Structures are given as structure tokens and as C-alpha cells.
Amino acid sequence: MNFNLKKIVYLLLFVGIAFSCSKNEENAELVTETTSKIEIINKCIDCGTDDSLFYFYVGKNASFSSLKKSAIEYTKVEEELGKNNPLKVFYNDEMAIVKIAPLNKEEVGRFKEKRRGVKAPKELSLSDLKQTTAARGANGGFTKIALDRIVRGLKYNRTFDYINCNYAKDGCYARAHEMYRLFKGAYPNNKIYKIWGYSNQSSLTAKSSNGCCISWNYHVAPVVYCTTDSKWYVIDPSLSSKPLLISEWSNKISSCGYGQGSKPSLRFSSPDVYYRNKNNSYSEYDYSYSKTSCVLKHYSWLKKIYNDCQQTIAPSCN
């Protein structure tokens, strides 16, 4: 093959490779577009100090995420955050967040229309729970022995391996909802509620089962009545291998073992509430448990790769 012919062949090969790469880039962009969704982004005030990163809470996730500021329209996102507007989150094939962008007018309209029919859950107090249980009698609660067995089973029985209780950093909303489903099936006459702890001036902090400090903007778990001692216990295997009194749970999510941190604001709700924000202006339900299953599957898959001392991939479960 002479020199000129070689040049022609190499040129054709180069053009072919370039065309192939451009096609791959187009396909990658299409994948990104199809995996995008609209979420509420909340600024994370105390999550980091790196000026090159943007820290935020995404959607219903309790743990925070971060992006390089160069990867987003930082000024525009800051402006939308100030208005508490929803933003569009773009995920790649591995469900890692790669971009955040403001919504156009059509998307804002669709988002508002979707939220318009969502009814806020009734605000409950501890006295409301006590009155309800008192009216139901002894059948409305659990014995202490039963509660101890339940928590140990959830944490150590391989039947419940799909509920990753060793990753406390995120997924509490799905774990709490799945526990409610299990309780409802096994104890249909026992009343179950959910307890929500929200951060105040700073994030909630706790010591994980892996021995590191983790932080949230909120945490949630089932709360049930114990007939043995007439007290309320929180079932939270991600933080404890035994049932916790409400005061114990509150202390758990406000301290990392180095003195007390910011005390949470505690709220109670009916167990069918999948997610609710701090002021109860927005909530979600998951009656089919499809969102719950998606999140549980996500963190079960990551179980062997990540522990809750590491920042990992946030789930994208509509």
C-alpha cells in the first residue's frame, strides 16, 4: 500500500471513529434526558465548605448531595432556590446526578397541576395517638417482648435483607413505609403511626452502625404503642437493635456521641404518608408500594459496595 493510499485509509478510519463518538454522545444525551425528573431542591446550609461544590438536598432524600458548580447554572439555581421553586434533575445511566436546571414555563405548569390534587396529611400530636389507642383497648398495641423480637428480626434475620438497615444515611422514608406494610399484614388490629424528626438550625446528626457521623435534614420511622408499660416506642433498626422510647430516638438523631446536637422538631402522621415536608405543605403517598420497592432495591443493590460512611448514588424512583 503506497503512502497516499495509507493516508486515505487512515482518514476514513478517523472520520468513522469521530462519527461513532458523536453518535454515542447523542445517545448519552438522550439517556440523560429520559432519566431526568422534576424534584424540589433545598439548599444545604451546613453540609460543606468547599467553594467549588454546590451542596443540596434533592427530593425526599434525607441525605445531601453535591455537584461541581461548573456543572450547573449556579446563579440561576441559586435564584430558583430563593423562590423555593422545583428544579429539573438529570441522572446518568448509573443514577448519579450530573446536572440541575431550571424548569421552563410548560414544566412548571405540569408540576403545579400534579401537586394540586395532593391533600396534606392531618397533623397529629402524641395526645391524639394516646386517645386513639385508649379507645381501641389492649388489642391496639404490642407487648415489649414482641417489639424486641420485631426489631432484632428486621436487623438480623436474612428474610429482611432487602431492607438495608445498615445504610442509615438515606432511604428512611422507604424503610419506614415497608415496615408499616409488614406490621399491617402481621398485626392488622394494632395501630401504627410514623414519627418524623426535622432539623432546625442545623442538620440532624447521628452515629451510624459503622461508627461514623451521618447527617440528615429529616428522619422518619414507625412509632407503636406498647401494652406492657403503656409507652410509645420507635422501631428504627438503622439506628438501634432494640425499640427506642421517643425521647431516646430524639436523642439518637441529635447527637453523634460527642455531646448533644440540635434537637429535632418532632411530628406525627398516619402511617400511609410516604413523605411529608416540615411544614406539612407537601406530602406524597405510595399505596402501591412501587416507590418503596424501587428505593429498597436501590439500597439493597448498593449494600455490598457502600456503607453509610460514604456518599453514594441517590435513587431515582418516581
MOURMO-V850159 format. One line per field, one symbol per residue. phi: phi as a letter, one per 30 degrees, with the letter a starting at -180 (. if undefined). psi: psi as a letter, one per 40 degrees, with the letter a starting at -180 (. if undefined). burial: 1 if it has 24 or more other ideal C-beta (glycine too) atoms within 12 Angstrom, else 0. A space follows every 10 residues. Layout:
phi=???
psi=???
burial=???
This chain:
phi=.ddddddddd dddddddddd dddddddddd deddcdacbc ccdcdccabd ddcccacchc ddccbbbddd dbdedddedd ddchddbccc cceciddcab bddddddddd dddddddddd dddccddddd ddddddiddd bcdddddedd dddddcddec ddcddccdea iddddddddd ddddddbdcc dbbbccccdc dbddbacddc icdbbbcabb adbbccddbh bcbccbddca cbdcdeddde ddcbacjcjd cddddcbbbd ddddabddci dbbbbbddid dedddddddd ddedcbcddc dbdddcbd
psi=hidddddddd dddddddddd dddddddddd dddeeiihih hhhhdfeieh eeihhihhbe hdiiiiihde eigddddddd ddefiiihhh iadefiheih iiiidddddd ddddedehhh ihhiiddddd dddddeadee aiiddddddd ddddddhedf dehgeegedi eddddddddd ddddddgdeh hiiihhhiib diiiiihiee eihiiieiii iihihhedef ihihhgeedi eiihiddddd ddeeifefii ahhihhiiii eehdiiidef ehiiigdeed dddddddddd dedediieei hahiigh.
burial=0000000000 0000000000 0000000000 0100111111 1111001000 0001111111 1111111000 0101001001 1000111111 1000111111 1110000000 1000000000 1001000010 0110000001 1100011001 1011100001 0111111111 1111111111 1110001001 1111111110 0011111110 0001111111 1111111000 1111111111 0111110011 1111110000 1101111111 1111111100 0111110010 1111111111 0100011100 11111110
